[in-house]
Amino acid sequence: MEGVPSSWVTRWAHLVAPGGAVLDVAAGRGRHARWFAARGCPVLAVDRDAEALASMSAIAGIDTLTADIENAPWPLPNDRTFDAIVVTNYLHRPLFGHFADALAPGGVLIYETFAAGNGSVGKPSNPAFLLEPGELLEAVRGRLRVIAFEDGFLDDPRPAYVQRICAIREPQSAENTLTIGNTPSGPPRYALTG
């Protein structure tokens, strides 16, 4: 449903540091950018569609960047990091490394897009835009800690084969202390429910 945030995104949003900076990739009209901004997070919404991004120009807490992230260099400085990166219904494999690099320690990647088999129920059907089984797991292996992963079929909001992941860029050492939300300091705790 347009304008309604993905249930996968809202399910894992509690792992985003309060007031943490969010990068919404291929943001479109900003259903996730708007949702995070309404919760006090500064958001950078990136998309190649300037008109779609313009629909967010008056919303406090949202900055926009018009960029073709598929046919031009990565548009952000290499040292710019975010507490969360959100990607839904979008796949451009060469960007996986940029996503991992752009996460701050403790930052969370929340990613959901179409998977192999989707052509049997609708669009997209081009294999170039469909994840292979376990592909998101492989994309973050050795770089991020996987908190949740799913690969299967959904009926709602429309029939689709999807793959989705929630993964964290952990501090340098598992012994480092990190406080997320109201959890005590100590080894990182990643609550499985919000």
Secondary structure, DSSP 4 states (H G I P E B T S, - for coil): -TTSPPHHHHHHGGGSPTT--EEEET-TTTHHHHHHHTTT--EEEEES-HHHHHTTTTSTTEEEEE--TTTS---S-TT--EEEEEEES---GGGHHHHHHTEEEEEEEEEEEEBTTGGGTSS---GGGSBPTTHHHHHHTTTSEEEEEEEEEE-SSS-EEEEEEEEE---SSTTS----TTPPSSS----S--
